[in-house]
């Protein structure tokens, strides 16, 4: 039924297959911020990642089912259904992922006891946030040597990204999927809104890693990708940011991943 498919695509994440492979994560010594070094080799298994950032329409299905008010997440300028959800904490994203997992009969990845987050079940087959390595690999069209998501030339970034640039047509957020996708058919991985990753924030290690899950512990989680009010430098695929998991700001959202 084409109408059902249309509604499903509107209200639930559309996951693309990201093939496994190896890449150099981070930035070479001569460029980037200090926390992007040392550049190191990472091997990743295949996984799935939402083609767009989670939208207000998608998140509203969850808030409606959990007696929450979608308006509490609204930015001051208002929003459309296709705009990416903002003002969501890492915990909000984790709860949404768990709700979606339970709805589909999958094992939730995030362990909460009442209101309190406890742990991540790395073996769960449910929805979760992408790891930092998965996010960067996917943003760079499968680990290519791209500066931004889908390209390296700053003068063309406005075609792919909603960022602090007068050519892109939007003062604030833009509808998810409005700009050109990267080489894996993923939208808005540079610009529009920053995106929470699963990992705790920590320093990079030089040795090769396979399917890394980030620092063992720490008070900060990673978010990536730049936002509508960020300059090009902060929309680079390798750029990292630490934030406390309770942070809610008007340029920070997320997209979901799933293992095979």
N, C-alpha and C positions, 0 to 999 in steps of 0.2 A: 504494500500500500504506500503510494508515494507521499500522501499527506502525513501518514505516520512517520515515515522517514524524515520528512521535513521538520516535524515537531521534535523528533528525537535529536536531530542535529542542532535545533535551536536550544533545547533545554538540557541537553547532556553533552559531555565532552566528546569530541570527535578525535579518536586517537590514531596517530600515524605510526607505522612501524619504523623504528630506527635501527638500522642494521648494526651489528657489533663491529668492532675494529679497534685499532690502536691510534693514538695521536699524542702530540706534544701539548700538554696542558700548561697554561700559564703563558708568560711573555718572555722573550729573550732578554738578556741582561740590560741591553741598551734602551729598552722602551718599557712603558707601563709603570705601575706603582710598585712599591717595595713588596707588598703582600702577594704580588703575582709571580714572584721568583722563589726558588729556582724553577725554571721550566723543567718538566719531568714527563717521562713516558707513562701513559695510562692505557691499559687494555680494558675494553668494555664488552660485556655480553649484549646481545640484542635486547631492546626494550621498546615500550610504547610510550608516546608522549602526545599530549593534546596539541592539535594544530594551532589553536588560539589560546589566549589567556581566558581564564574563567570569566564569564560575563555576568552582568546583573540578572539576566533572565535565568541563567543556570543556577546561580547562587540563591535566587528567590524561590526556586522549587524546594531547596533545602530549608530556607528560613520559614517558609510557609508550613512545612511538615514538622517543624520543631518549635512552633509558636514564638518565633523571633520576628523582629520588625526589620524588613529590608531597608527602611528609611534610615535606620541608625548607621548604615554604611554609606549613605549618600554624601557625595562631596557638595560643597557649597554652591557649585555652578549647576547642580542637577545632573541627571543621567538619562541615557536611553538604554533599552534592553540589551543591545549589542555591545554597549560599552563595557570595558573590563571592570570587574568588581575592585573596589579600593577600600581603604580603611579596614583591612582585614589583618588580624594578627596571624602569626605562625600557628597558634593554637586553633584559631578559626578555620584555617585551611586544613589542618589535621582533622578536625571534627567533621568538616564537609567531606573529606576523603573517606573517613570511616562510615559516614552515613551512606555514601554512594556504594561503598563496598558491601555493606549489609543489605542494601536494596537489591543488589545483584547476586547475593549469596556467596560473596567472597569473604575471605578472612581479613578483618581490618588490620591495618599496619600499625596504628597508634594505640598504645595502651593508656587509658585514663582510669583513674579511680575516683569516681565522682567528678568533681570539677578539676582534679589535679592530674596533669600529665605525668606518666611514670617512665615510659620506655617506648622504643620502636621495635616491632617484630620484623626483622629483616627477611624472614622467610615467608611472610604473608603474601598471598596472591592478590590482595586488594589494591585499591588506589592509594597513591602516596605522592608526596612531592618528589621531583627528580633530585638525585644527588647532584652535588656541584659539578662533578666530572661529567655526568650525563648531560647536564644543562649546557655546559660549555661545548661539549662534543656535538650536541644537536644544533646549537646556535651556529656553529661554524660548519654547517651543512655536512656533518659527519666527519668532524676533525680536520677539515681543510685548513690551509694556512690563510684564513680570512680574518681581517681585523674586526669587522662587524658581522652581523648575522646575514650572510648572503653576498657580501662584497667587501672590498678593502679600500675603495676610493671614497674619501669623505665627501667629495662634491656631488656624488650620487646617492648619498645616504637618505636624503629627503624622499626618494622614491620607495624606500624600504621601511622607513621609520618615522614615527611621530616623536620629534624631539624639539629642543629649543632652537627652532629654525623657522624663519618667517615663510619659507616656501611650502611647508607641509600642509597648510590649510586648516589646522586646528589649534585653538588657543590652549585647550586642556586635553583631556583624553579623546581618542578617536574610536569609532566602532572597531571591534576586534576583526582582524582580517582585511582591513581597508587598503593596506599598502602591499607592495610586492612581497611574495614569500621568499625564503631562502632556498638553497638547493635541495632541501628535504621536504619542501612544501609546508614549512612552519612559518607562522606570521608573528610579527611584533616582538621578535626576540631581542632586537635592539629598539629601545624607545617604547612609547606609549605608557606602560607602567613597569616598574621594577617587579621582579618575581622572586618569591620565597623559594629557597632550596631546602632540602631535608637536613643537610649537615650542620653540625656545630662548626663555628668559625675557628680555624686553626692555621698554623704556618704550614707551608708546603714542605714536603720531604723530597730529597733528590732522587731516591731510588724508584725504580719502576713499580707500578701498582696495578692490581687487577680488581676491577669493580670496587674502588675505594668508597667508603661511606663517611669520610671526614674525620674530624677530631673525636676522640673518645668522649670528651666532656668539655663543657665550657658554657659560659652564660649567654653567649651570642649565637644566633643562627645566621646563615648566609642569605643575602638576596642579591640578585643579578639583573643586568640587562638595560639599565638606564630608564629614564622616564620622560614624559611629555615636557618637563621643565629642566631637563639635563642637557648639557652640552655634549657634542659628539665624543669627546674624550671618555666620558663616563658611560657611553653606549657600546663601548668595545666589548667583544665577546669574552675577553679575559678579565675584565674589570670585576672586582669583588667588593662587597659591602657587609659589615657586621651589624646586626640589629638584635636587640633583646626580643625574645619571642612574643612578648605582649604588645610590641609596637604596632600602632595603627596610624598610617599616614595616607594622604590623598594621592600619592603616586606609587603605591605599593600594592600589588595583587599577587596572583600566582597562576600556574597551569599545572595540571596533574599528569602523573606518569603511572605506569603499571608494568610489572615484570611479565614475561611470558610463562 
